Amino acid sequence: MARDQRRRNVVGIDGLEYREGRKIKSPNRGFFSHLTPEVIAAAILALIFLYLIINVMIYRSKKQVSIFEVQSQSIGYDKTFTGICIRSEELVRAAASGYINYYIANGGKASKNSIVYSVDSASTIYNTLGAQAGELKLSEDEIGRIKNVIYMRMKDYDGSNLSWIGSFENELNSAIYEIVNDNILDAALALRDGDSSGTNFIAYRTEVSGVVSYKADSFTGFSAEDIDADSFTGRDAGQRNLYSTGLIGAGDVVYRICTDDNWSVVVKVSEDFYVDNLEEREATVYLNGHSTPLTGTLRLYMQGSDYFAEVTFDKFMAGYIDDRYVDVRFGSVTDSGLKIPVSSICEKGYYLVPLSMFVDAEGYNGQVLKREIYNVDTGTTDYENIYPEKYFSDGYYAYIDMNDLNEGEYLCNTDTGERSKVGLVNYLEGVYNVNKGYYVFVRIEKIRSNSEYAIVKSNTPDGLRQYDHIALNSSDAVEQALIF
C-alpha cells in the first residue's frame, strides 16, 4: 500500500513534489543549494572586473617611473665649419709712382732687406731690357738652389702620401721665379748705374722678413676679437689683386707681407661644440678638404651670445697665404664608455671628511670614523664608531653620505688627537640605479656629452655597468624609495 502511495507522488515542472494533485512542502535546502555553475561563473567574472578596476585606479594615481637601460656606446664629433684665417700681416704702399716690377713670387719668403719690387718712373730701364731679351743661362749657384728645393722634398718621400705635390709645385715655381727676377734686377741695376737715363729706377727693400702675397681683403690686419657672427655671412672678404705690371701711383698698396709663421683659424661654432670641448687644449682639423691633418692649440671664447673657436698653428701658413675663408673639418673625436641620457644625471651633496680622520677598529675589517659624544653624567667625551659602507675619495677627502653624519658634530682621530668639524659639503654627479627595485644613487665620471646624451666611464668602483637600469628623469627619483 505504501509503495502505491509513493507512486502517486509526482514532481512538477517547478521542481516541487506533488501527491494526488497537492503540493508537498519541501525541506529548506540553504544558500549553497542555489549556487548553480552559471551563478558561480558570473561571480568570478565580477571579482576579476573589480580587481582590474582597482589596479587601474592605483596605477593612474601612482607616479610613473621611466627606466633607461645603460648601453656601451661611443659618441663622436665630425663637424665642418667655415673658418676665417687670421695672420700677423701688414700692407706695404708704393713710395713713388711709375712702372712696377716684382722680384719675389706670391707666397715666397722674403728676408729682411730683400728687394721686393722696383719702380721705373719712365719705363726706360725695362724697355731697354725688353729689347735685349734673350736666352737666360743659369749659374751653378742658381741650379743648386733649384736642386735644393727638390732634394728637401724628396728626402722624406715614402710614396704613401702625395698631398705635398701642390706645395712642392709652388716652391719650385717660386724658386724659378726668383732666379729669373734676380737676373732681371741685376741687369736693371747695371743699366741704371751705367746710364743716366736710369736714374729714376729705384729698387725697394722690405724692412721685415715674411711671406709675400699680392692679394688683400677687408680682413687684413684683423685679430680674432675683430671677427663676429656677421663676418661669416656670404664669405665675401672683398679680396683684390695687388699684382700689377703697369703704372702705379705713390701710396698705392703694392703687396702684403705676413711677418709671423704663427697663424690661426677662427670658427663660429655651436653651443654643443663649445660645451663639449671646453676642457680641450688641442684640436686636429682638415682645411679645404685636404687629407693632411693640422694640429693646433684650441681656444674657445664667447662674444655676446655667439660661440667661437680659434685654432692656432705654427706652420703651413704660406700654403694658405691667399685664403681668407676656409672650410674647417674638425677631426672625429670618439669616446667609448656607457651612454646615458643627460636627463638622468643629477648631483648629490656629501660631507667632506679628511682621510686622516679614519682609524682602525678592533674586530672590524676596515676603518671607521670616531664621533665625539659628550657624556653629561661623567663630564667626559666618549666616541661612537661610524661605519661608512661606501664612500668616494679624491685623495684628500672622503665623501660621506649626509645621512651618516650631522652638521656641526666633531670627528676625532683617537690615535693622533686630530679633530674635524662636520660641515664642509661638496657635490658629485651621478644617476639613480633601480636594479633592486628602489632608487640608489651611483656616482659617474663623465667623459663627454652633448645636449641629449653623455658618455661616462665604465667599470668605475661602485659605478655603472652595462645593462644597468637607471631612472630616465632624475627629478622623479627619491633615494631609497620603492618604485614597484
VEXDREN-2710 file (C-alpha; in Angstrom, 1 decimal):
% VEXDREN-2710
k/r/px/py/pz
1/MET/0.0/0.0/0.0
2/ALA/2.8/2.4/0.9
3/ARG/4.5/1.6/-2.4
4/ASP/1.4/2.5/-4.3
5/GLN/1.2/5.7/-2.3
6/ARG/4.7/6.7/-3.3
7/ARG/3.9/6.1/-6.8
8/ARG/1.2/8.6/-6.7
9/ASN/3.7/11.2/-5.6
10/VAL/5.0/13.2/-8.7
11/VAL/7.4/16.0/-9.3
12/GLY/6.1/19.0/-11.1
13/ILE/7.8/21.3/-13.7
14/ASP/8.5/23.7/-10.8
15/GLY/10.7/21.1/-9.1
16/LEU/8.3/20.5/-6.2
17/GLU/6.7/17.2/-5.3
18/TYR/3.0/16.7/-5.5
19/ARG/0.8/13.9/-4.1
20/GLU/-2.6/13.4/-5.6
21/GLY/-2.5/16.9/-7.0
22/ARG/-1.5/18.6/-3.8
23/LYS/2.0/20.2/-3.2
24/ILE/4.1/18.6/-0.6
25/LYS/6.3/21.2/1.4
26/SER/10.0/20.6/0.6
27/PRO/12.7/20.9/3.3
28/ASN/14.9/24.1/3.3
29/ARG/18.0/23.5/1.1
30/GLY/20.1/26.5/2.3
31/PHE/22.1/29.2/0.3
32/PHE/24.6/26.9/-1.4
33/SER/21.8/24.9/-2.9
34/HIS/21.1/27.8/-5.3
35/LEU/24.8/28.2/-6.5
36/THR/24.5/26.9/-9.9
37/PRO/27.5/26.9/-12.3
38/GLU/26.1/29.9/-14.0
39/VAL/25.9/31.9/-10.8
40/ILE/29.5/30.9/-9.8
41/ALA/30.9/31.9/-13.2
42/ALA/29.2/35.3/-13.0
43/ALA/30.5/36.0/-9.5
44/ILE/34.1/35.1/-10.6
45/LEU/33.9/37.5/-13.6
46/ALA/32.6/40.3/-11.3
47/LEU/35.5/39.8/-8.9
48/ILE/38.0/39.9/-11.8
49/PHE/36.5/43.0/-13.2
50/LEU/36.5/44.7/-9.8
51/TYR/40.2/43.7/-9.3
52/LEU/41.1/45.2/-12.7
53/ILE/39.3/48.5/-11.9
54/ILE/41.1/48.8/-8.5
55/ASN/44.5/48.2/-10.1
56/VAL/43.9/50.7/-12.9
57/MET/42.9/53.3/-10.3
58/ILE/46.1/52.6/-8.3
59/TYR/48.2/52.7/-11.5
60/ARG/46.7/56.0/-12.6
61/SER/47.2/57.6/-9.2
62/LYS/50.8/56.4/-8.9
63/LYS/53.6/58.5/-10.3
64/GLN/55.1/56.6/-13.3
65/VAL/58.8/55.8/-13.5
66/SER/60.6/55.7/-16.8
67/ILE/63.5/53.4/-16.9
68/PHE/66.6/53.5/-19.2
69/GLU/68.9/50.6/-19.9
70/VAL/72.6/51.6/-19.9
71/GLN/74.4/50.6/-23.1
72/SER/78.0/50.6/-24.0
73/GLN/78.4/53.0/-26.9
74/SER/80.6/55.7/-28.4
75/ILE/79.8/59.4/-29.1
76/GLY/81.7/61.2/-31.9
77/TYR/82.1/64.5/-33.5
78/ASP/82.9/65.1/-37.1
79/LYS/81.7/68.6/-38.0
80/THR/82.6/71.1/-40.7
81/PHE/82.5/74.8/-40.2
82/THR/83.5/77.9/-42.1
83/GLY/86.7/79.5/-40.8
84/ILE/88.4/82.8/-41.2
85/CYS/92.2/82.9/-41.3
86/ILE/94.0/85.4/-39.1
87/ARG/97.7/86.3/-39.6
88/SER/100.2/88.8/-38.4
89/GLU/100.2/90.9/-41.7
90/GLU/100.6/94.4/-43.0
91/LEU/100.1/96.2/-46.3
92/VAL/103.0/97.9/-48.0
93/ARG/102.4/101.0/-50.1
94/ALA/104.5/102.3/-53.0
95/ALA/106.9/105.0/-52.1
96/ALA/106.8/106.5/-55.7
97/SER/104.8/106.4/-58.9
98/GLY/106.0/104.7/-62.0
99/TYR/106.1/101.3/-63.7
100/ILE/106.4/98.4/-61.1
101/ASN/108.2/95.1/-61.3
102/TYR/108.2/92.4/-58.6
103/TYR/111.1/90.1/-57.6
104/ILE/109.5/87.7/-55.1
105/ALA/106.8/85.2/-56.1
106/ASN/103.4/85.2/-54.4
107/GLY/103.8/83.1/-51.3
108/GLY/107.5/83.4/-51.4
109/LYS/109.7/84.1/-48.3
110/ALA/111.4/87.5/-48.2
111/SER/114.2/88.0/-45.8
112/LYS/114.9/91.4/-44.1
113/ASN/116.3/93.9/-46.6
114/SER/115.3/91.8/-49.6
115/ILE/114.3/93.7/-52.7
116/VAL/110.6/93.0/-53.3
117/TYR/109.7/95.5/-56.1
118/SER/111.2/98.3/-58.1
119/VAL/109.7/101.4/-59.7
120/ASP/110.8/102.8/-63.0
121/SER/109.3/106.2/-63.4
122/ALA/109.9/106.5/-67.1
123/SER/109.9/102.8/-68.0
124/THR/113.3/103.3/-69.8
125/ILE/115.1/100.5/-68.0
126/TYR/112.5/97.8/-68.8
127/ASN/112.1/99.0/-72.4
128/THR/115.8/98.5/-72.8
129/LEU/115.8/95.1/-71.1
130/GLY/112.9/94.0/-73.3
131/ALA/114.8/94.9/-76.4
132/GLN/117.8/93.0/-75.2
133/ALA/115.9/89.9/-74.1
134/GLY/117.5/86.6/-74.9
135/GLU/118.1/83.1/-73.5
136/LEU/118.7/83.0/-69.8
137/LYS/121.7/81.0/-68.6
138/LEU/121.6/79.8/-65.1
139/SER/124.7/79.8/-62.9
140/GLU/125.9/76.8/-60.8
141/ASP/124.6/78.6/-57.7
142/GLU/121.1/79.1/-59.3
143/ILE/120.9/75.5/-60.4
144/GLY/121.9/74.5/-56.9
145/ARG/119.0/76.5/-55.5
146/ILE/116.6/74.5/-57.7
147/LYS/118.2/71.2/-56.8
148/ASN/118.0/72.0/-53.1
149/VAL/114.2/72.6/-53.3
150/ILE/113.8/69.2/-55.0
151/TYR/116.2/67.4/-52.5
152/MET/114.4/68.8/-49.4
153/ARG/111.1/67.4/-50.7
154/MET/112.4/64.0/-52.0
155/LYS/114.4/63.1/-48.9
156/ASP/111.2/62.5/-46.9
157/TYR/109.2/60.9/-49.8
158/ASP/107.9/57.4/-49.0
159/GLY/105.2/57.1/-51.7
160/SER/102.4/56.7/-49.2
161/ASN/101.2/60.4/-49.2
162/LEU/101.0/62.6/-52.2
163/SER/99.4/65.6/-50.5
164/TRP/102.7/67.5/-50.7
165/ILE/102.7/67.7/-54.5
166/GLY/100.8/71.0/-54.7
167/SER/103.1/72.8/-52.2
168/PHE/106.1/71.3/-53.9
169/GLU/105.0/72.8/-57.3
170/ASN/104.6/76.2/-55.6
171/GLU/108.0/76.1/-54.1
172/LEU/109.6/75.1/-57.3
173/ASN/107.8/77.8/-59.3
174/SER/108.7/80.3/-56.6
175/ALA/112.4/79.4/-56.8
176/ILE/112.5/79.7/-60.6
177/TYR/110.5/83.0/-60.5
178/GLU/113.0/84.5/-58.0
179/ILE/116.0/83.4/-60.1
180/VAL/114.6/84.9/-63.2
181/ASN/113.7/88.1/-61.5
182/ASP/117.1/88.3/-59.7
183/ASN/118.7/88.2/-63.2
184/ILE/116.4/91.0/-64.4
185/LEU/117.1/93.0/-61.3
186/ASP/120.9/92.7/-61.8
187/ALA/120.6/93.7/-65.4
188/ALA/118.3/96.7/-64.5
189/LEU/120.7/97.9/-61.8
190/ALA/123.6/97.6/-64.3
191/LEU/121.7/99.7/-66.8
192/ARG/120.9/102.3/-64.1
193/ASP/124.5/102.6/-62.9
194/GLY/125.9/102.9/-66.5
195/ASP/123.3/105.2/-68.0
196/SER/122.0/108.4/-66.6
197/SER/118.6/107.7/-68.1
198/GLY/118.1/105.0/-65.4
199/THR/118.4/107.4/-62.5
200/ASN/114.6/107.2/-62.0
201/PHE/114.8/103.4/-61.4
202/ILE/114.5/102.6/-57.7
203/ALA/114.5/99.1/-56.0
204/TYR/112.7/98.9/-52.7
205/ARG/113.6/96.5/-49.9
206/THR/111.4/95.1/-47.2
207/GLU/112.1/96.3/-43.6
208/VAL/111.0/93.0/-42.1
209/SER/111.1/89.3/-43.1
210/GLY/108.0/87.4/-44.0
211/VAL/105.9/85.7/-46.6
212/VAL/104.8/88.0/-49.5
213/SER/101.3/88.0/-51.0
214/TYR/99.9/90.1/-53.8
215/LYS/96.3/89.8/-52.6
216/ALA/94.5/91.7/-49.9
217/ASP/91.0/92.0/-48.5
218/SER/88.9/93.8/-45.9
219/PHE/90.1/91.5/-43.1
220/THR/93.8/92.3/-43.5
221/GLY/95.3/93.1/-40.1
222/PHE/92.2/91.8/-38.1
223/SER/92.7/90.0/-34.8
224/ALA/90.4/87.1/-33.6
225/GLU/88.5/89.5/-31.4
226/ASP/87.6/91.6/-34.5
227/ILE/85.7/88.7/-36.0
228/ASP/82.0/88.5/-35.2
229/ALA/79.0/86.5/-36.5
230/ASP/78.5/88.9/-39.4
231/SER/82.0/88.2/-40.6
232/PHE/80.8/84.7/-41.8
233/THR/77.9/86.0/-43.9
234/GLY/78.3/85.4/-47.6
235/ARG/82.1/84.5/-47.5
236/ASP/82.9/87.8/-49.2
237/ALA/86.0/89.5/-47.8
238/GLY/86.3/91.9/-50.7
239/GLN/89.6/90.4/-51.9
240/ARG/91.5/92.4/-54.5
241/ASN/94.6/91.6/-56.6
242/LEU/97.6/93.8/-55.9
243/TYR/99.9/92.4/-58.6
244/SER/100.4/94.9/-61.4
245/THR/102.7/95.2/-64.4
246/GLY/101.7/98.7/-65.3
247/LEU/101.8/102.2/-63.9
248/ILE/101.1/102.7/-60.2
249/GLY/100.7/105.8/-58.1
250/ALA/102.6/106.7/-55.0
251/GLY/100.7/105.4/-51.9
252/ASP/99.1/102.5/-53.8
253/VAL/99.2/99.2/-52.0
254/VAL/101.7/97.0/-53.8
255/TYR/102.0/93.9/-51.6
256/ARG/101.0/92.3/-48.3
257/ILE/103.6/90.7/-46.0
258/CYS/102.9/88.2/-43.3
259/THR/105.6/88.5/-40.7
260/ASP/104.9/85.5/-38.4
261/ASP/104.7/81.8/-39.2
262/ASN/102.1/81.5/-36.4
263/TRP/98.6/81.9/-37.7
264/SER/95.1/80.9/-36.7
265/VAL/91.6/80.0/-38.0
266/VAL/88.6/81.4/-36.2
267/VAL/85.4/79.4/-36.4
268/LYS/81.8/80.2/-35.3
269/VAL/80.7/77.0/-33.5
270/SER/77.6/75.7/-31.9
271/GLU/76.8/75.8/-28.2
272/ASP/77.1/72.0/-28.1
273/PHE/80.6/72.1/-29.6
274/TYR/81.6/74.8/-27.2
275/VAL/80.4/72.9/-24.1
276/ASP/81.8/69.6/-25.3
277/ASN/85.3/70.9/-25.9
278/LEU/85.7/73.3/-23.0
279/GLU/88.4/71.2/-21.5
280/GLU/90.3/70.5/-24.7
281/ARG/93.6/72.3/-25.4
282/GLU/94.3/71.0/-28.8
283/ALA/92.3/70.4/-32.0
284/THR/93.1/68.5/-35.2
285/VAL/91.5/69.9/-38.3
286/TYR/91.4/69.4/-42.0
287/LEU/91.3/72.6/-44.2
288/ASN/89.5/72.8/-47.5
289/GLY/89.0/69.1/-47.8
290/HIS/92.8/68.3/-47.7
291/SER/93.7/64.9/-46.3
292/THR/96.6/66.3/-44.3
293/PRO/95.6/67.0/-40.7
294/LEU/96.8/70.1/-38.9
295/THR/97.0/70.1/-35.2
296/GLY/96.9/73.4/-33.3
297/THR/96.2/75.0/-30.0
298/LEU/92.4/75.4/-29.3
299/ARG/90.9/78.4/-27.6
300/LEU/87.2/78.7/-27.0
301/TYR/85.5/82.1/-26.2
302/MET/82.3/83.9/-26.5
303/GLN/81.2/87.3/-27.9
304/GLY/77.8/88.2/-26.8
305/SER/75.6/85.1/-27.3
306/ASP/77.9/83.7/-30.0
307/TYR/80.4/80.9/-29.6
308/PHE/83.8/80.9/-31.3
309/ALA/86.8/78.6/-31.5
310/GLU/90.3/79.7/-32.5
311/VAL/92.8/77.1/-33.6
312/THR/96.4/78.4/-33.8
313/PHE/99.1/76.8/-35.9
314/ASP/102.9/77.3/-36.1
315/LYS/103.4/76.0/-39.7
316/PHE/101.9/75.8/-43.2
317/MET/100.9/79.5/-43.1
318/ALA/102.4/80.1/-46.6
319/GLY/100.3/77.3/-48.1
320/TYR/97.1/79.2/-47.2
321/ILE/98.5/82.7/-47.7
322/ASP/95.8/83.8/-50.1
323/ASP/92.9/82.0/-48.4
324/ARG/90.8/84.1/-46.0
325/TYR/87.8/81.8/-45.8
326/VAL/88.5/78.1/-45.4
327/ASP/86.4/75.0/-44.8
328/VAL/87.3/73.6/-41.4
329/ARG/86.6/70.0/-40.5
330/PHE/87.4/69.0/-37.0
331/GLY/88.9/65.6/-36.7
332/SER/86.4/63.0/-35.5
333/VAL/86.7/62.7/-31.7
334/THR/85.3/59.4/-30.4
335/ASP/85.0/58.4/-26.8
336/SER/83.9/55.0/-25.7
337/GLY/82.0/54.3/-22.5
338/LEU/78.5/54.0/-21.2
339/LYS/75.8/56.0/-22.9
340/ILE/73.2/57.6/-20.6
341/PRO/70.6/60.4/-21.1
342/VAL/71.5/63.8/-19.8
343/SER/68.1/63.9/-18.1
344/SER/69.3/61.0/-15.8
345/ILE/72.2/63.0/-14.4
346/CYS/71.9/64.9/-11.1
347/GLU/74.0/66.0/-8.2
348/LYS/74.1/64.8/-4.6
349/GLY/75.7/66.5/-1.7
350/TYR/78.2/64.8/0.6
351/TYR/80.1/65.8/3.7
352/LEU/83.8/66.1/3.1
353/VAL/85.9/64.4/5.8
354/PRO/89.7/64.4/5.8
355/LEU/91.1/61.0/5.2
356/SER/93.2/61.4/8.3
357/MET/90.1/61.0/10.4
358/PHE/89.8/57.3/9.6
359/VAL/91.2/54.9/12.2
360/ASP/91.4/51.1/12.5
361/ALA/88.7/49.4/14.6
362/GLU/89.2/46.3/16.6
363/GLY/87.2/43.4/15.3
364/TYR/86.2/45.3/12.1
365/ASN/87.8/44.6/8.8
366/GLY/88.2/48.2/7.7
367/GLN/88.5/51.7/9.0
368/VAL/85.9/53.7/10.9
369/LEU/85.2/57.3/11.9
370/LYS/85.0/58.3/15.6
371/ARG/82.2/60.6/16.5
372/GLU/82.6/62.6/19.7
373/ILE/79.8/62.3/22.2
374/TYR/79.9/64.3/25.4
375/ASN/78.8/62.4/28.5
376/VAL/76.9/64.8/30.7
377/ASP/77.0/62.4/33.7
378/THR/80.7/61.9/33.8
379/GLY/81.8/65.1/32.0
380/THR/84.0/63.1/29.7
381/THR/84.0/62.6/25.9
382/ASP/83.1/59.2/24.5
383/TYR/83.4/58.0/21.0
384/GLU/80.9/56.3/18.7
385/ASN/82.1/54.3/15.7
386/ILE/80.6/55.2/12.3
387/TYR/80.9/52.6/9.6
388/PRO/80.6/54.2/6.2
389/GLU/79.7/51.4/3.9
390/LYS/80.8/53.1/0.7
391/TYR/82.4/56.4/0.0
392/PHE/84.3/58.2/-2.7
393/SER/87.8/59.6/-2.1
394/ASP/89.5/62.3/-4.1
395/GLY/92.9/61.6/-2.4
396/TYR/92.4/64.2/0.2
397/TYR/88.8/63.9/1.4
398/ALA/86.2/61.1/1.8
399/TYR/82.7/61.9/0.5
400/ILE/80.4/60.6/3.3
401/ASP/76.7/60.3/2.9
402/MET/74.9/63.1/4.7
403/ASN/72.6/60.6/6.4
404/ASP/75.6/59.1/8.3
405/LEU/76.8/62.4/9.9
406/ASN/75.3/65.5/11.3
407/GLU/76.4/69.0/10.6
408/GLY/78.3/70.6/13.4
409/GLU/79.4/67.5/15.2
410/TYR/83.1/66.6/15.6
411/LEU/85.1/63.6/14.5
412/CYS/88.3/62.6/16.1
413/ASN/91.3/60.5/15.2
414/THR/91.8/58.9/18.6
415/ASP/95.4/57.8/17.6
416/THR/96.7/61.3/16.8
417/GLY/94.2/63.5/18.6
418/GLU/93.3/65.4/15.4
419/ARG/89.7/66.7/15.3
420/SER/87.5/67.8/12.4
421/LYS/84.1/69.5/12.4
422/VAL/81.5/68.2/10.1
423/GLY/80.1/70.8/7.7
424/LEU/82.1/71.1/4.5
425/VAL/79.9/69.9/1.6
426/ASN/80.7/69.1/-2.0
427/TYR/78.6/67.6/-4.8
428/LEU/79.1/64.6/-7.0
429/GLU/77.4/63.9/-10.3
430/GLY/75.5/60.6/-10.6
431/VAL/72.4/58.8/-11.6
432/TYR/69.8/56.7/-9.7
433/ASN/70.2/52.9/-10.2
434/VAL/66.9/51.0/-9.9
435/ASN/68.2/47.4/-10.4
436/LYS/66.9/46.4/-6.9
437/GLY/63.5/48.0/-7.2
438/TYR/64.4/51.2/-5.3
439/TYR/66.5/54.3/-6.1
440/VAL/70.2/54.1/-5.3
441/PHE/72.5/57.0/-6.2
442/VAL/75.5/55.9/-8.2
443/ARG/78.4/58.3/-8.9
444/ILE/79.5/58.7/-12.5
445/GLU/82.6/60.1/-14.2
446/LYS/81.6/62.0/-17.3
447/ILE/83.8/61.8/-20.4
448/ARG/81.9/63.9/-22.9
449/SER/78.3/64.9/-23.5
450/ASN/76.0/66.7/-25.9
451/SER/72.6/68.2/-25.4
452/GLU/70.9/64.7/-25.2
453/TYR/73.4/62.1/-24.1
454/ALA/76.6/61.7/-22.2
455/ILE/79.4/59.1/-22.3
456/VAL/80.6/58.1/-18.8
457/LYS/83.4/55.8/-17.7
458/SER/82.5/52.2/-17.3
459/ASN/83.6/49.8/-14.6
460/THR/84.4/52.6/-12.1
461/PRO/84.3/51.5/-8.4
462/ASP/80.7/51.1/-7.3
463/GLY/79.7/52.7/-10.6
464/LEU/77.5/51.8/-13.6
465/ARG/77.7/48.7/-15.6
466/GLN/76.4/47.8/-19.0
467/TYR/72.7/46.8/-18.9
468/ASP/72.1/48.5/-15.6
469/HIS/68.7/50.2/-15.3
470/ILE/68.5/53.8/-14.2
471/ALA/65.8/56.4/-13.8
472/LEU/65.3/58.3/-17.0
473/ASN/64.4/61.5/-15.2
474/SER/66.4/62.1/-12.1
475/SER/63.9/64.7/-10.9
476/ASP/61.4/61.9/-10.4
477/ALA/63.7/59.9/-8.1
478/VAL/63.7/59.8/-4.3
479/GLU/66.6/57.9/-2.9
480/GLN/65.8/54.6/-1.3
481/ALA/62.1/54.9/-2.3
482/LEU/60.5/51.8/-3.8
483/ILE/59.5/52.0/-7.4
484/PHE/57.4/48.8/-7.7
END
